[in-house]
Amino acid sequence: MTSHARFLLSKSGPFAQMGDSFREREAQMAMSEVVEQTMEQRDAVMIEAGTGTGKTFAYLVPAIELDGKTIVSTGTRNLQDQLFFKDLPYVFRVMSKTRKVALLKGRQNYLCLHRLDLNLHTARFTSAEVAEQIVKVNDWRAKTRDGDLTQFKQLPEDAGVLPYVTSTADNCLGSECPDYNDCFVAKARKQAMDADIVVVNHHLLMADLALKEDGFGELLPRADAYVVDEAHQLPDVASAFFGKAITSRQINELSKDVNLIYRTHAADCKELETAALQLEKLAADFRISLGEDAPRQFWRNFSSDETINEAYQSLVEAIDVLCQQLKPLVIRDRELENLYERSEKLLENAELFVSDEDETQVRWIEVFRKSFILNATPLDVSEPFQKSLAPYRNSAWVLTSATLAVNGEFNHFKHKLGLFSAKSALFQSPFTYREQALLYVPRWLKNPSSPDYTRSFVEAALPLLKAARGRAFLLFTSHRALNEAAQLLENHREFNLFVQGDSAKTHLLESFRKTPDSVLLGTFSFWEGVDVAGEALSFVAIDKLPFSSPGDPVNQARIESLKRQGKDAFGLFQLPDAVIALKQGAGRLIRGVTDKGVLMVGDPRLISRQYGKRFIEDLPPMLPTRNQEVTEEFLSNL
């Protein structure tokens, strides 16, 4: 018997009748059937659906048909907006259905009226620009219905005013806030509680699963089904939520908020101002003791230095002093109580980096020009993740992505999250890759460890860039290589260069699409979640096989942990992660049935090393070549 979801997506169903160039896809229908069965049976399934399968409709159709509540989690806010504003309305219209839907983002996306009023006239802003921004936000408050700051286009994504006009899990007063009745976060969550389908992102989902207390109790309503799209990102998000962190930003924001409350609520407590200013000073002293900027490194490499250790101890003591000053004031009002709770939590996390090493975690630090981040990350998130899933065992779980399996097996992803009892399904892309694309591996490229490697990669890509007349992504595994390549291409005036970091990601992509002869240079944030269909993109070049840096403290600790267990760290951890990352990068090229192009992988190890076959087996079945002339001709003819 044909499932209802399969029928709806078939050539006899309502989508085909719409005439919007919809075509029946066997993989899409088969996936919808699996999702439908999983939801009916309250089961768990992992689904890899190749590019072009149409996985969004394949899970939305059964979700809309489900007699119950569904939560759909995506990887980014952009994908959330696409689902909520574009995909769901279209599917409702085709299916002639109406269901209550809600869009729920993290609280940092919503205007906090209380924080805005608190800071508007009393805060000491870091720049005139921030002061101007808060005035704009204050004007906007009368116009917005949902308080979603991402819809306020006059405000940059990284606007300096955001900490002054949004709340965090730490500083939110919850139901005791004087503006609670008008709170945009509370309203959004109420809508989510009443909705049949709620669109969230992975960070919000993990915050809920990790049972983060943030003033409202549960973040999300309980649902009958959970759909996790771009599920390959979930293990990394889970690592962040099950870890602990202390940052200079947390410290400075706490200090500023204490000063603000001193001036507005507790003017009789001069010692409060003294403690807050001392904390801010000692945080700056600690940053100075760390020296130059440093990428992610083991905390022990720094804490063994006597000067750094003493500076950190002084910082921890300053947090403790502030705690003691706030403690007797908690009975005055909710603001002071909240500040005490924040300082207490900060002290608890700070003391974690004074105690002895915990074998289940890796402690590491990242040092920036004016700031620092200290992290304690679990080596294995499968146990806490499974523990967090316990209350949701009676719900259906659908985890899907274009890149979950490695060489047809889901073991790598299963182990990461402990999903050993989950079923799995793999649906190939319907694209005819051998007709649509070439896989080009240049000859004679230098060893990837050579200091001249990036130059040789750019030289190999140049003839193809000219043949394609730009219309290209150059994807790099490091910022250093990206910057070097940008310098090498600077004098090639025939191309319009767009380089990651020059402006916001969405602006770069929009400019790339609209500008002829364009070449976009990006690192890992452009390897996935980027969709440029049609003739605007015909050439994707990847500099190296994307092995994660073995020098990264989290990777190094996980490698060492596997070796201690007598396991093959390369085969079980490094290689599968790199295979999935390369699949993501390769997926940028062919986005539609009529797309054509060339994927160039510069790394000679793809051919020379035995493990190169593992990568090739998992790439889309493009026509392989090492002939530069054939590749140039293919691009010239597009």
RAWOMO-V731998 format. One line per field, one symbol per residue. ss: DSSP state (H for helix, E for strand, L for the rest). phi: phi as a letter, one per 40 degrees, with the letter a starting at -180 (. if undefined). psi: psi as a letter, one per 20 degrees, with the letter a starting at -180 (. if undefined). Layout:
ss->???
phi->???
psi->???
//
This chain:
ss->LLLHHHHHLLLLLHHHHHLLLLLLLHHHHHHHHHHHHHHHHLLEEEEEELLLLLHHHHHHHHHHHLLLLEEEEELLHHHHHHHHHHHHHHHHHHHLLLLLEEELLLHHHELLHHHHHHHHLLLLLLLHHHHHHHHHHHHHLLLLLLLEHHHLLLLLLLLLLHHHHLLLLLLLLHHHLLLHHHLHHHHHHHHHHHLLEEEEEHHHHHHHHLLLLLLLLLLLLLLLEEEELLHHHHHHHHHHHLLEEEEHHHHHHHHHHHHHHHHHLLLLLHHHHHHHHHHHHHHHHHHHHLLLLEEEEELHHHHLLHHHHHHHHHHHHHHHHHHHHHHLLLLLLHHHHHHHHHHHHHHHHHHHLLLLLLLLEEEEEEELLLLEEEEEEELLLHHHHHHHHHHHLLLEEEEEELLLLELLELHHHHHHHLLLLLEEEEELLLLLHHHHEEEELLLLLLLLLLLLHHHHHHHHHHHHHHHHLLLEEEELLLHHHHHHHHHHHLLLLLLEEEELLLLLHHHHHHHHHHLLLEEEEELHHHLLLLLLLHHHLLEEEELLLLLLLLLLHHHHHHHHHHHHLLLLHHHHHHHHHHHHHHHHHHLLLLLLLLLLEEEEELLLHHHHLLLHHHHHHHLLLLEEELLHHHHHHHHHLL
phi->.ccccccdccccccccccgcfcbcbdcccccccccdcccccfbbabbcbddgcgccccbccccccccibbbbbbcbcccdcccccbccdccdcccfbbbcbabbbccccbcbcccccccdbbcbccacccccccccccccdcccbbgcccccccbcdbdccdccbbbbdccccgccccbdcbccccccccccccccbbbbbcccccdcccfccagbgccbccbcabbbcfccccdcccdccccbabbccdcccccccccccdcbbbccbdcccdccccccccccccccccgcdacdadccccccccccccccdcccccccccdcccdcccccacdccccccccccccdcccccbccdbccbbbabbbbdbaabbbbbccbcccccccccdcbccbcbbbbacabcbfgbbdccdccbgcccccaabbcccccccccabbbbccgcccdcccccccccccccddcccccfgfbbbbbcacccccccccccdccccbccbbdhcaddccdccccccbcfcbbbabdcbcagbbbcgccbbabbbcbcccccccccccccccccccccgbcccccbcccccccccdccccccbbacccbibbbbcccccbcbdcdcccccccdccccabcccccccdcccc
psi->ppqgggghjriirhghihjlkpqppghgghghgggggghhjlapqpppoqpihlhghhhhghhhhpmappppprhrhghghgggifgghgggggilqpqpqqpprqhiiqpohghghhigihqoqirhghhhhhggghhhhihqhijoiiiniipqhkpiighijrrrhgipibijphjhhjphggghhghhhiqhppoarhhgghhghjlppkijcqhqqqrhqppoqliiighhghgghjaqqpqhggghhggghggghghhhliimhhggghghhggghghggghhibrqprpqphhhgiipggggghgghgghhggghghhhgiihigrhghgghggghggggghhhhjhrqqpiiqpprqpprgjrqppqopphoigghghghigijhjqqpooqrinhqoliqjgghghhjklhiqrqqppqqiqmhhhhqqopoqqjqrphiqijghghgghhhghhgghilclqpopqjqhggghghgghihiniiqopopphhrqghgggggghipqlqppprbhijirjponraihoippppgrplpqpiiphggghhghghhhjkrnhghhfgggghggghggghihfoirhiqqapopohoiihghqhihhhghhiqqmroqqjoggggggghhi.
//
